[in-house]
Amino acid sequence: MAKILVLPRIIRDHAAAERTRAGLWIPVALATGAGSYFTLPFEPGLGWVPMAAVFAVAFGWLAAVAETTGTRIAFALIAAFVLGFGAARLRTDVVAAPILSHRMGPIHLDARVVQSEPRGNGSRLVLEPIPTARLPATKMPRRVRFTVRAHSDVPEPGSWVHVLAILMPPPSPSMPGDYDFGRWAYYQQIGAVGYLYGKPKPIPPVRPETWSERARSALEDLRTRMTEHIRAVIPGNEGVISAALITGERADIDPDDQTAFRDSGLMHVLSISGLHLALAGGVFFWVIRALFACFPRIVLKHPIKKWAAIGALLGSTFYLLISGCEAPAVRSWVMLAFMFVAILVDRPALSMRSVMLAAAAIILAAPENVLDAGCQMSFAAVIGLIAMAEWQQGRSRDEAKKTLWRKAWRYVLGICVTSTIAGLATAPISIFHFDRASPFGILANLAALPVVGAIIMPAAVAAMVLMPFGLDTWPLIAMGKGTAIMLAIARWVAALPGAGMAVPAWPGWCVALMMGGGLWIALWRRGWRWLGLIPIAAGLLFVPMVRPPDILVAQDGRTVALRLDNGRLALTQKPNDKYAAASWLRRAGDDRLPQDAIGGPGLKCDALGCIAHLKGTLIAVDARAEALAEDCANAAIVISAVAAHRICNGPRLVIDRRDAIIDGAHAVWLDTPLRVEKAEDARGLRPWSGRYQRLHRTQ
C-alpha cells in the first residue's frame, strides 16, 4: 500500500528530471488531435477552426506562464491537441471538391492527363475533366481516376485526351472499419472513379497550361525518359526494378517478384522512402565533403561540412522530384531536410527533436497523413532507431582496440539490431494495414541491405549525376548487378516455409495501445520508460479476444461470405465484387484466392441461392426473387440480391440490395441479440461518405 501511495511522487520526480524531453510529446498531441477529428461520426462546422485557434493560443499562453513543470506540460499538450484538430478540419475545407453521388454514363469528356501508368494490358489514368452540360463546374469532380482495360499507348502527363467513360462515386470500405478509399480520394481531390469504353483519343489542348502544370509536365517527361533509358541499359526485370528505385515507376515489376519482395520483408526497398533518401543524401554528403577535403586550403578556411549538407539537400531534392514525389518520399525528404538544416545551425543531425519537428510540420501541412500506413511506419521505424542510438550513446566504447574482425562483427550486429528494432516498431502497423507478417524480414534485410547501401544506391546516385553527360552506363550496369543480387535474396527468403504469413485483422484500438506504449519507451530515457510495456502487452492480449463477423455483405448486395463451423469464410457464389472478397479473405488471415473460397461444408447452393445453418440460425442468401417467399417463411436471416423488405416480414434480419447500396457493406455477428454494423455508419456523416453526399444533394 505504501508503494502505491508513493507512485505519484515517483512519476512526478521522473517527469521533472526529463522535462527537457516533454516537448517531444507535442507532435504526438498534434497527431492525436488530428486523429480524433477523423474518428468523429459527424462533420464539425467550419466555426471549429477559429475556435480551435483561439483555444490553442489560450492554452499556449497558459503553458508559457504556468509556474510548475507539470502544469506547463499539460497546457502545452492540450494546445497541441486542439491545434491538430483544427488543422485537420481546415485541411478538409481547403481540399474540398465536388464528389460524384451516383453512377453516370456513358459520358463524353475532354480532360487533361495528370497521372498515367501502365497496368498489365491496360493502364490507370488520373484526369482533370472539363465541365460539360451534364456535369457543370459545380458538380464536375476536379479529378477522376480511370481504369483503361484496352491495350493502348499510355498518354503522357500533361497531354489532353477525349474519352467515353462510365463514372462512379469512390467506393466505400469493403467492410465496416476497413480501409476507406473514398477518404483517401477526397484528400487527393479525386471525386469519381470509372472505366473507359475504348481507348483515350489524343486531342489538342482545350486551354493553355499554367506555369505549375508546365513544370509538372516537364518533370514527368524527364521521369519517363529516364525510366526508358535505365530499362534500355539494364535488360530484364532487373532494369524495371532499377528504374523503380530511381524514378518510382513500379507498375511493370513482375507480380511474382512483387510477391517475393512482400513475403521476404523487402517491400520497403521498392517504395522510395526513408531508406532511399537517407542513402542518397548520405552518398551526396560524403562525396561532396570528400571532394572538398582534397583541397587543404578550403578545409582550413571554410565550413565544408555545411557546404556538403547544402549539396546533399539539393541532391536529395532532385531525387525526390524525379522519383514522383510520392507521399512516403515527401515525408522522408522533410525528415532528411530537418537533419541537414540541423548541421547548418550546428545542431546534432540525427536527433529525436529533429524527427519530431518534421512530424509536426507534416501533420500541420497534411493532417490526413496520421491515417496513412506509410507515414505511421516511417516515423515508427525512425523513432525506434533513434531511441536505440540514444541508448547506445550512453555506453562506453573502446575505439582503440577495434580490429577489422570486430568492425565487421559490429557492422553485421548493427544491421541485425536495426532490422529488429525497425521490424518490431512497424510490425503492429503493418499487420493492421496489410494483414501480413514477414517473420524472416530480419534475415532478408541482413542479406540485402548491405547490397542496397554499398552497391545499388551509390550506383544510382552516380548514374543520376552522370546521366546528363552520357557517362552513366557503367554505374547503371553496377546497379543492375546489385539489383539482381537483391532480387535473388528476396526470392530465396520468400520461398522459405512460413514466409509472408497471413494474419487476421487487428483492431485499431489495440494497435493504438501498442503505438502509445512504443512512444512512451522511445521518447523517455529514464527507467519509467518501461511502463510502456503495459499498454503494449494489453494490446497484444486483447487482439485474439476480438471475434470476427459471421456474415459479410458487399456494397453490391450480391457478394456474400459466411463464416462456417470450421472457422473459415465461404463465398456463396462467384464474387461480383472481387476486391471486397479478396479483402475479406485477407483480413481473415486467409491466403486463398476468392475463386478458391466458394462454397464449403454446411453451405447448400442452387441456381436460386444458398442456405446454411450457423450457430443454430438458418441463413438464406437469395440470388433471385423466386426464392424469397420460401426463404422468408423459414429463415431467420435473409440476404437478398433483389428488393425484399416488402415481402419479408418474418425473419429477424433482412438485408437486400437497396440496404447495401445505401448503407454500404454489412457485417453481422450471430450474437443474442444480433449485432449488425454498416460501413456508412462506421464512416459517419463526413464529406467523403455517401450519406453526406446524398444529404447535401437533396438540400
C-alpha positions in Angstrom: 0.0 0.0 0.0 2.8 2.3 0.9 4.4 1.7 -2.5 1.2 2.6 -4.3 1.0 5.9 -2.3 4.5 7.0 -3.3 3.9 6.1 -7.0 2.6 9.7 -7.9 5.7 11.1 -6.3 8.0 8.8 -8.3 6.2 9.7 -11.5 6.5 13.4 -10.6 10.2 13.1 -10.0 10.8 11.3 -13.3 8.8 14.0 -15.1 10.8 16.8 -13.5 14.1 15.0 -14.4 13.0 14.6 -18.0 11.2 18.0 -18.5 13.5 18.8 -21.5 12.1 15.7 -23.3 8.5 16.7 -22.7 8.5 18.9 -25.9 8.8 15.7 -27.9 5.2 14.8 -27.0 3.8 17.9 -28.7 3.8 16.3 -32.2 2.2 13.3 -30.6 -0.6 15.5 -29.2 -0.9 17.1 -32.7 -1.3 13.7 -34.3 -3.8 12.7 -31.6 -5.9 15.8 -32.2 -5.9 15.3 -36.0 -6.7 11.6 -35.5 -9.6 12.5 -33.1 -11.1 14.6 -35.9 -11.1 11.7 -38.3 -12.8 9.4 -35.7 -15.9 11.7 -35.3 -19.2 10.3 -36.5 -20.2 13.8 -37.9 -18.5 16.7 -39.6 -17.9 19.7 -37.2 -18.8 23.1 -38.5 -16.2 25.4 -40.0 -16.6 27.5 -36.9 -14.5 25.0 -35.1 -11.4 26.2 -36.9 -11.2 29.7 -35.4 -12.4 28.3 -32.1 -9.5 25.8 -32.2 -7.1 28.6 -33.0 -8.4 30.6 -30.0 -8.1 27.7 -27.6 -4.7 26.7 -28.9 -3.4 30.3 -28.3 -5.1 30.4 -24.9 -3.6 27.2 -23.7 -0.3 28.0 -25.2 -0.3 31.3 -23.2 -1.2 29.3 -20.1 1.7 27.0 -20.7 4.1 29.9 -21.0 3.0 31.5 -17.7 2.5 28.3 -15.7 4.7 28.0 -12.6 5.0 24.2 -12.3 6.5 21.9 -14.9 3.6 19.5 -14.9 1.1 22.3 -15.5 3.2 23.8 -18.2 3.4 20.4 -20.0 -0.3 19.7 -19.6 -1.3 23.1 -21.1 1.1 22.7 -24.0 -0.2 19.3 -24.9 -3.8 20.5 -24.8 -2.8 23.4 -27.0 -1.2 21.0 -29.5 -4.2 18.6 -29.4 -6.6 21.4 -30.2 -4.3 22.8 -32.9 -4.1 19.3 -34.6 -7.9 19.0 -34.5 -8.3 22.5 -36.0 -5.6 21.9 -38.7 -7.4 18.7 -39.8 -10.8 20.5 -40.0 -9.3 23.3 -42.0 -7.5 21.0 -44.4 -10.8 19.2 -45.1 -12.3 22.5 -46.2 -9.2 23.6 -48.2 -9.2 20.4 -50.4 -13.0 20.3 -50.8 -14.0 19.5 -54.4 -17.2 18.0 -56.0 -17.8 14.3 -55.5 -20.0 12.3 -57.7 -23.0 11.0 -55.8 -24.3 8.4 -58.3 -23.3 6.3 -61.3 -23.3 8.2 -64.7 -22.5 7.3 -68.2 -21.5 6.6 -70.8 -20.4 10.3 -70.9 -18.0 12.1 -73.3 -15.3 14.0 -71.5 -12.3 16.2 -72.6 -9.6 16.0 -70.0 -6.0 16.8 -69.1 -3.9 13.8 -68.0 -2.5 14.3 -64.5 -1.0 10.9 -63.9 -0.7 7.8 -66.1 0.9 4.4 -65.5 0.7 1.1 -67.4 -1.2 -1.7 -65.6 -1.0 -5.1 -67.3 -2.6 -4.9 -70.7 -4.2 -1.5 -69.9 -3.4 1.5 -67.8 -4.6 3.7 -64.9 -5.1 7.4 -65.5 -5.9 10.3 -63.3 -7.6 13.0 -65.4 -8.8 16.6 -64.8 -12.0 16.8 -66.9 -13.5 19.9 -68.4 -17.1 20.6 -67.2 -19.9 19.6 -69.6 -23.6 20.3 -69.9 -24.4 17.1 -68.0 -21.8 17.9 -65.3 -21.3 21.6 -64.8 -18.4 23.1 -62.9 -20.3 22.9 -59.6 -20.8 19.1 -60.0 -17.8 18.0 -62.1 -15.2 16.2 -60.0 -11.8 18.0 -60.1 -10.1 14.7 -60.8 -11.2 11.3 -61.9 -9.3 8.0 -61.7 -9.9 5.7 -64.6 -9.0 2.1 -65.5 -8.2 1.6 -69.2 -8.9 -2.0 -70.0 -8.0 -1.9 -73.6 -4.3 -2.2 -74.6 -3.3 1.2 -75.9 -0.5 3.7 -75.7 -0.3 5.3 -72.3 -0.9 9.1 -72.7 1.8 11.3 -71.2 1.0 13.5 -68.2 0.2 17.0 -69.4 -1.4 15.8 -72.7 -5.1 16.1 -73.5 -7.5 13.2 -74.3 -11.1 12.6 -75.2 -12.7 9.7 -73.5 -16.1 7.9 -73.4 -16.4 6.8 -69.8 -18.6 5.4 -67.0 -18.3 7.4 -63.8 -19.0 6.1 -60.3 -18.6 7.6 -56.8 -15.4 6.5 -55.0 -16.2 3.1 -53.3 -16.9 2.8 -49.7 -15.0 0.3 -47.5 -15.4 -3.4 -48.3 -16.5 -3.9 -44.7 -17.1 -1.7 -41.6 -13.8 -0.4 -40.3 -11.8 -1.4 -43.4 -9.6 0.9 -45.5 -11.6 3.8 -46.7 -10.5 4.6 -50.3 -13.1 7.3 -50.5 -11.5 9.2 -47.7 -8.0 8.9 -49.4 -9.5 10.1 -52.7 -11.2 13.1 -51.0 -7.8 14.5 -50.0 -6.4 13.8 -53.4 -9.4 15.7 -54.9 -10.5 12.6 -56.8 -14.2 12.8 -56.9 -15.0 9.8 -59.1 -13.7 6.6 -60.4 -14.6 4.7 -63.5 -13.6 2.9 -66.7 -13.4 3.8 -70.4 -15.1 2.5 -73.4 -12.3 2.0 -75.9 -9.1 3.9 -75.9 -8.4 7.6 -74.9 -8.1 9.7 -78.0 -5.5 12.5 -78.1 -6.9 16.0 -78.7 -5.4 19.5 -78.9 -5.2 21.3 -75.6 -8.5 22.8 -74.6 -6.9 25.5 -72.5 -3.4 26.8 -72.0 -1.3 25.3 -69.3 -0.4 27.2 -66.1 3.2 27.5 -65.2 2.9 24.9 -62.4 1.3 22.5 -64.9 4.1 23.1 -67.4 6.7 22.4 -64.7 5.0 19.2 -63.6 4.6 18.1 -67.2 8.3 18.7 -67.9 9.2 16.8 -64.7 7.0 13.9 -65.7 8.6 13.9 -69.2 12.0 13.8 -67.6 11.0 10.9 -65.4 9.6 9.0 -68.4 12.8 9.4 -70.5 15.0 8.4 -67.5 12.9 5.3 -67.0 13.1 4.3 -70.6 16.9 4.9 -70.6 17.5 2.9 -67.5 15.5 0.0 -68.8 17.4 0.1 -72.1 20.8 -0.1 -70.3 19.7 -2.8 -67.8 17.7 -5.5 -69.5 15.0 -7.7 -68.0 13.2 -7.3 -64.7 16.4 -6.0 -63.0 16.1 -2.9 -65.2 12.4 -2.5 -64.3 13.3 -2.7 -60.6 16.4 -0.4 -61.0 14.2 2.2 -62.8 11.7 1.9 -59.9 14.4 2.7 -57.4 15.3 5.9 -59.2 12.1 7.2 -60.8 9.5 5.4 -58.7 7.8 3.7 -61.8 6.8 0.3 -60.3 3.9 -0.6 -62.4 5.7 -3.1 -64.7 7.5 -5.1 -62.0 6.7 -8.7 -62.4 3.8 -9.7 -59.9 5.7 -12.8 -58.7 8.7 -10.6 -57.9 6.5 -8.1 -56.1 5.1 -11.0 -54.0 8.7 -12.2 -53.3 9.6 -8.7 -52.0 6.5 -8.5 -49.9 6.8 -12.0 -48.3 10.5 -11.6 -47.7 10.1 -8.3 -45.8 11.9 -6.3 -48.5 8.9 -4.5 -50.0 10.0 -1.3 -48.4 13.0 -1.3 -50.8 10.7 -0.9 -53.8 8.9 2.1 -52.4 11.1 5.2 -52.5 11.0 6.5 -48.9 13.3 6.9 -45.9 15.9 4.3 -46.8 16.5 5.5 -50.3 16.5 9.2 -49.5 18.8 8.6 -46.5 21.2 6.6 -48.5 21.1 9.1 -51.4 21.5 12.0 -49.1 24.4 10.2 -47.3 26.2 9.5 -50.6 25.8 13.1 -51.8 27.0 14.4 -48.4 30.0 12.0 -48.2 31.1 12.5 -51.8 30.9 16.3 -51.7 32.7 16.5 -48.4 35.4 14.1 -49.6 35.9 16.2 -52.8 36.4 19.4 -50.7 38.7 17.5 -48.4 41.1 17.1 -51.3 41.9 20.8 -51.0 43.6 21.6 -47.7 43.2 25.4 -48.1 39.4 25.0 -48.5 39.2 22.6 -45.5 41.1 25.0 -43.2 39.3 28.2 -44.1 35.7 27.1 -44.9 32.9 25.1 -43.3 32.9 22.2 -45.8 30.6 20.1 -43.7 27.9 22.8 -44.1 28.6 23.1 -47.8 28.2 19.3 -48.1 24.9 19.5 -46.2 23.6 22.1 -48.7 24.8 20.0 -51.7 23.3 16.8 -50.2 20.0 18.7 -49.6 19.9 19.9 -53.2 20.8 16.4 -54.5 18.1 14.8 -52.3 15.6 17.3 -53.5 16.3 16.4 -57.1 16.0 12.7 -56.3 12.6 13.4 -54.7 11.4 15.3 -57.7 12.3 12.6 -60.3 11.0 9.9 -58.0 7.5 11.2 -58.4 7.1 13.0 -55.1 5.0 10.2 -53.6 3.8 10.8 -50.1 6.3 8.5 -48.3 9.2 10.1 -50.2 8.0 13.6 -49.3 7.7 12.7 -45.7 11.2 11.2 -45.7 12.6 14.3 -47.5 11.1 16.5 -44.8 12.9 14.5 -42.1 16.1 14.5 -44.1 15.8 18.2 -44.7 15.5 18.9 -41.0 18.6 16.8 -40.4 20.7 18.8 -42.9 19.4 22.1 -41.6 20.4 20.9 -38.1 24.0 20.6 -39.5 23.8 24.2 -40.9 22.8 25.5 -37.5 25.4 23.4 -35.6 22.9 21.0 -34.0 23.0 17.2 -34.0 21.9 16.0 -37.4 20.2 12.8 -36.2 18.2 13.6 -33.1 14.7 12.8 -31.8 14.0 16.5 -31.7 14.6 17.0 -35.5 12.4 13.9 -36.3 9.6 15.2 -34.1 9.8 18.7 -35.7 9.5 17.0 -39.1 6.5 15.1 -37.8 4.9 18.3 -36.6 5.4 20.0 -39.9 3.9 17.1 -41.8 0.9 16.9 -39.6 0.1 20.6 -39.8 0.6 20.6 -43.6 -1.4 17.5 -44.3 -3.1 16.1 -41.2 -4.6 13.2 -43.1 -1.1 11.6 -43.0 -1.8 10.4 -39.5 -4.0 7.7 -41.0 -1.5 6.7 -43.7 0.3 3.4 -43.3 3.5 4.7 -44.9 3.6 7.8 -42.6 3.0 5.7 -39.5 5.6 3.1 -40.4 8.2 5.7 -41.5 8.1 7.5 -38.2 7.8 4.4 -36.1 10.9 3.0 -37.6 12.9 6.2 -37.4 11.8 6.9 -33.8 12.7 3.4 -32.8 16.2 3.6 -34.4 16.9 7.0 -32.8 15.8 5.8 -29.4 18.3 2.9 -29.9 21.0 5.2 -30.9 20.4 7.4 -27.9 20.7 4.4 -25.6 24.0 3.4 -27.3 25.4 6.9 -26.8 25.4 6.4 -23.0 27.6 3.3 -23.3 31.4 3.4 -23.2 33.3 2.4 -26.3 36.9 1.3 -26.7 37.7 2.5 -30.2 41.4 1.8 -29.9 41.0 -1.9 -29.6 38.8 -2.4 -32.7 40.2 -4.9 -35.1 39.0 -5.4 -38.7 37.2 -8.5 -37.4 35.5 -6.6 -34.6 34.5 -3.8 -37.0 32.9 -6.4 -39.4 31.1 -8.0 -36.5 29.8 -4.7 -35.3 28.5 -4.0 -38.8 26.7 -7.3 -39.0 25.4 -6.8 -35.5 24.3 -3.3 -36.3 22.2 -4.5 -39.3 20.6 -7.2 -37.1 19.8 -4.7 -34.4 18.4 -2.0 -36.6 16.4 -4.5 -38.6 15.0 -6.0 -35.4 14.1 -2.5 -33.9 12.6 -1.3 -37.2 10.7 -4.6 -37.6 9.3 -4.5 -34.1 8.3 -0.9 -34.3 6.5 -1.3 -37.6 5.1 -4.8 -37.2 1.8 -3.9 -35.5 1.2 -1.1 -38.0 2.0 -3.4 -40.9 -0.3 -6.2 -39.6 -3.1 -3.7 -39.0 -3.0 -2.2 -42.5 -1.8 -5.2 -44.6 -2.8 -8.2 -42.5 0.6 -9.9 -43.2 3.7 -10.6 -41.2 7.2 -11.3 -42.5 8.9 -13.5 -39.9 12.1 -13.7 -42.0 12.4 -10.0 -42.6 15.5 -9.7 -40.4 17.2 -12.4 -42.5 16.3 -10.7 -45.7 17.3 -7.3 -44.6 20.6 -8.6 -43.1 21.5 -10.1 -46.5 20.0 -7.4 -48.8 20.7 -4.0 -47.1 24.5 -4.2 -47.4 23.9 -4.7 -51.2 21.5 -1.7 -51.3 23.8 0.5 -49.2 27.1 -0.4 -50.8 26.2 -1.1 -54.5 22.7 -0.1 -55.5 22.1 3.3 -54.1 25.7 4.7 -54.6 25.5 3.5 -58.2 22.0 5.1 -58.6 23.4 8.4 -57.3 26.4 8.2 -59.6 24.1 7.4 -62.6 21.8 10.4 -61.8 24.8 12.8 -61.6 26.5 11.4 -64.8 23.4 10.8 -66.9 23.3 14.4 -68.4 26.9 13.8 -69.7 26.2 10.4 -71.1 28.6 8.7 -68.7 26.0 6.7 -66.7 26.4 3.3 -68.4 28.8 1.7 -66.0 27.1 2.9 -62.9 23.8 1.6 -64.2 25.4 -1.8 -65.1 26.7 -1.9 -61.5 23.3 -1.0 -60.2 21.7 -3.8 -62.3 24.1 -6.4 -60.8 23.3 -5.3 -57.3 19.6 -5.4 -58.1 20.0 -9.0 -59.4 21.6 -10.0 -56.1 18.8 -8.3 -54.1 16.1 -10.0 -56.2 17.7 -13.4 -55.7 17.8 -12.8 -51.9 14.1 -11.8 -52.0 13.1 -14.9 -53.9 15.1 -17.2 -51.7 13.7 -15.8 -48.4 10.2 -15.7 -49.8 10.5 -19.4 -50.7 11.2 -20.4 -47.1 8.4 -22.2 -45.2 6.3 -19.7 -43.3 7.4 -16.6 -45.1 4.8 -14.0 -45.7 2.2 -15.2 -43.2 -1.4 -14.0 -43.5 -2.5 -12.6 -40.1 -6.2 -12.0 -39.1 -7.0 -8.3 -38.8 -6.0 -6.5 -35.6 -8.4 -4.0 -34.1 -7.4 -0.3 -34.4 -7.6 0.4 -30.7 -5.3 -2.5 -29.9 -2.7 -1.1 -32.3 -3.2 2.4 -30.8 -2.3 1.0 -27.4 0.8 -0.6 -28.8 1.9 2.6 -30.6 1.3 4.6 -27.4 3.4 2.2 -25.4 6.1 2.2 -28.0 6.3 6.0 -28.0 6.5 6.0 -24.2 9.5 3.7 -24.4 11.2 5.7 -27.2 10.7 9.3 -26.1 11.7 9.0 -22.4 15.2 8.0 -21.3 14.8 7.1 -17.6 13.6 3.8 -16.1 10.0 4.7 -16.1 10.0 4.4 -19.9 9.5 0.6 -19.4 6.0 1.3 -18.2 5.2 1.5 -21.9 5.3 -2.3 -21.9 2.0 -2.3 -20.1 -0.2 -0.9 -23.0 1.8 -3.0 -25.5 1.0 -6.1 -23.5 -2.6 -5.1 -23.1 -2.9 -4.5 -26.9 -1.4 -7.9 -27.7 -3.6 -9.6 -25.0 -6.9 -8.2 -26.4 -6.1 -8.9 -30.1 -7.3 -12.6 -30.1 -10.3 -11.7 -28.0 -12.0 -9.7 -30.8 -14.3 -12.0 -32.7 -14.6 -11.6 -36.5 -18.1 -11.2 -38.1 -20.1 -14.3 -39.1 -21.7 -12.8 -42.2 -20.3 -10.2 -44.7 -22.3 -8.5 -47.4 -20.6 -6.3 -50.0 -22.0 -3.0 -51.3 -23.2 -4.6 -54.5 -25.6 -6.8 -52.4 -24.6 -9.9 -54.4 -21.2 -10.7 -52.9 -21.8 -12.5 -49.6 -19.5 -14.5 -47.3 -20.4 -16.8 -44.4 -18.1 -18.0 -41.6 -18.7 -21.7 -41.5 -18.4 -24.0 -38.5 -14.8 -24.7 -39.4 -14.0 -21.0 -38.8 -13.2 -20.2 -42.5 -15.0 -17.8 -44.7 -17.0 -19.2 -47.6 -18.3 -17.2 -50.5 -21.8 -18.1 -51.6 -21.1 -17.7 -55.3 -18.5 -16.4 -57.7 -18.0 -12.9 -56.3 -19.2 -9.9 -58.3 -17.1 -7.6 -56.1 -13.7 -9.3 -56.4 -12.0 -6.6 -54.4 -14.3 -7.0 -51.4 -14.0 -10.7 -51.5 -10.2 -10.6 -51.6 -10.2 -8.0 -48.8 -12.4 -10.2 -46.6 -10.1 -13.2 -47.0 -7.0 -11.1 -46.4 -8.5 -9.6 -43.2 -9.4 -13.1 -42.0 -5.8 -14.2 -42.3 -6.8 -16.5 -45.2 -4.3 -16.8 -48.2 -6.9 -18.3 -50.5 -7.9 -16.5 -53.7 -11.6 -15.6 -54.0 -12.3 -18.3 -56.6 -10.9 -20.9 -54.2 -13.2 -19.8 -51.3 -16.6 -20.5 -53.0 -18.7 -22.9 -51.1 -17.9 -25.2 -48.2 -19.2 -27.8 -45.7 -22.7 -27.0 -44.5 -23.4 -24.5 -47.3 -26.0 -25.7 -49.8 -26.5 -23.8 -53.0 -28.5 -24.0 -56.2 -29.4 -21.6 -59.0 -31.8 -19.6 -56.8 -29.4 -19.1 -53.8 -27.8 -20.7 -50.8 -28.8 -21.7 -47.3 -26.7 -22.6 -44.2 -27.2 -23.4 -40.5 -24.7 -21.3 -38.5 -24.8 -21.4 -34.7 -28.4 -22.7 -34.8 -29.5 -19.9 -37.1 -30.9 -20.6 -40.6 -29.4 -18.1 -43.1 -30.7 -17.8 -46.7 -28.8 -15.9 -49.4 -31.1 -15.3 -52.3 -29.9 -14.6 -55.8 -33.3 -14.5 -57.4 -36.8 -13.2 -56.4 -38.3 -16.7 -57.0 -36.6 -18.0 -53.7 -37.9 -15.1 -51.5 -41.3 -16.5 -50.5 -40.0 -19.8 -49.2 -36.9 -18.4 -47.5 -38.7 -15.5 -45.9 -41.1 -18.1 -44.3 -38.3 -20.3 -42.9 -35.1 -18.5 -42.5 -34.1 -16.3 -39.5 -31.8 -14.1 -41.7 -32.4 -13.3 -45.4 -29.8 -11.7 -47.6 -31.2 -10.8 -51.0 -29.8 -9.5 -54.2 -33.2 -8.1 -55.0 -35.7 -5.9 -53.1 -37.0 -7.9 -50.2 -38.4 -5.8 -47.4 -42.0 -5.6 -48.7 -42.1 -9.4 -48.9 -40.0 -10.5 -45.9 -41.7 -9.8 -42.6 -40.9 -12.9 -40.6 -37.0 -13.1 -40.4 -35.1 -11.5 -37.6 -32.9 -9.7 -40.2 -33.3 -8.8 -43.8 -30.5 -7.2 -45.9 -31.4 -6.6 -49.5 -29.6 -4.8 -52.4 -31.1 -1.4 -51.5 -29.7 -1.7 -48.0 -26.3 -2.5 -49.3 -26.3 0.4 -51.8 -27.5 3.0 -49.2 -25.6 1.7 -46.1 -22.6 0.2 -47.7 -21.1 -3.2 -46.8 -22.7 -5.0 -43.8 -21.1 -7.2 -41.1 -23.3 -9.4 -38.9 -22.4 -11.2 -35.7 -24.7 -14.1 -34.7 -24.9 -13.0 -31.0 -28.0 -12.6 -28.8 -29.3 -10.1 -29.9 -27.9 -9.9 -33.4 -25.2 -7.3 -33.9 -25.1 -5.6 -37.3 -22.5 -3.0 -38.4 -22.7 -0.9 -41.6 -19.9 0.7 -43.5 -21.6 4.0 -43.8 -22.4 4.1 -40.1 -18.7 3.5 -39.4 -17.7 6.2 -41.8 -20.0 8.7 -40.2 -21.6 11.7 -41.8 -18.4 13.0 -43.3 -17.7 14.9 -46.6 -16.2 11.7 -48.2 -19.1 9.4 -47.2 -22.0 8.5 -49.5 -24.6 9.6 -46.9 -23.1 13.1 -46.7 -23.2 13.4 -50.5 -26.8 12.2 -50.7 -27.9 14.6 -47.9 -26.3 17.6 -49.5 -27.6 16.7 -52.9 -31.2 16.8 -51.6 -30.8 20.1 -49.7 
